[in-house]
Amino acid sequence: MTRKVTLWPLVGALYLIVAGGPFGLEDVVGSSGYFGAILILLITPLIWSLPTALMVSELSSAIPEDGGYYRWVTRGMGRFWGFQEGWLSLTGSIFDMAIYPTLFVSYLSRIAPAMVAGHRGTIVGIVMISACAVWNMMGAGTVGRHSLVMTLMLLAPFVLLSLYAATHMGIAANPAAAPIRHVDVLAGLLIAMWNYMGWDNSTTIASEVDRPRKTYPWAMAIGVILVALTYVLPIGAVALTGLDPNRWTTGGWPDVARAIMPGSSIKEVLALALTAAGMLGALGTLNALTLVYSRLPAVMAEDGFLPRELARRTQHTYAPWVSILVCASAWALCLGLNFSKLVMLDVLLTGLSILLEFAALIALRLREPELQRPYRVPGGITGAVAVGLPPLALLILAVIRNDAEPVGPLNALQLGCLIILSGVACYFVADRAGHRTTHGTNRPS
């Protein structure tokens, strides 16, 4: 078996899973202004990331098993809810995984527009997904180490940009700048939620992590601080230059660099470095998420919910190669949706799966009070309940905003509800099929 994932490679993978750099935040500035964006980016981790990281730290250290959150919900609430957790995570992943090729193509178009013209952008996305599938065949240890290197590389241009902006206050100020043209605080909040989402995903590879009971809590603590700092500091530094927030658009970090460095000879070099970092961040996030999402169908197949072939793993790297190939094929199907629609659906479905994890935290406190918990959310059962309330409030806002986002003949909320209801029907079909195929064998309870 390949080497296990240690603390810092796990932090690198976790950073890519959750953030992948400050990319995607441009629309938060464009819709909320600098003050609104910084406020959103400071408040969101407190009421979304921190509660989730606390919950994940307790459950991942108490139940360090492959399948992570799927195992927690199944153990705490039963097979039906465990299946719903897996269903929401997998369907959410279909929309989530289409985001990163979209971002990659957006950045690539700035330096080589001919490469992504017409249907070529979709082809680039398919090549990305295929490359990450092959990459993941090398095993979790390899992906983790590469993730740490990619994280350091993609953050380097932002360090330079932040230092330049912080030492050139007012350089891009325009007294005649217009106010924000399209104020949409809820949209900015949803994008921030998406940019702070994914803390639970790394737990699906628990058996491939070195000393998971200690490693996960430390990785969560370091990750929350690192993500928040790398989001707020670059935007705060650019705000000091006085650049008009209306100039921020999706994939616009290179344009921001050009705008605040009008007389600098290195502005094109830094703009190119930021473009390359955007592509690297999208690729790294796609690769890290391929690692964690592909483990879920394999574990569900072991429980009889999915065809047993999905549980097949390579002999030397322990990678679930059939699951990786099937997942990659499904992710390629959503490459045609635009960024905002993908984010709305991803936040709705993945947000509901996170709420099930908070419910499992409470259920396991009640059902298994003697379970060994190396890390414990403080406050007893009251603390376990209270920690899930802020994410619940944010998800309600997400539902309100999803109602206004059209996806074909439906809006995002209607499509999301259809997917959720389909999970209930699929459970009974999968459970009956599992009973047939495992008749006479020892089937997991």
Beta strands, then each sheet from edge to edge (+ up, - down):
strand 1: 406-407
strand 2: 410-411
sheet 1: 1+ 2-
end
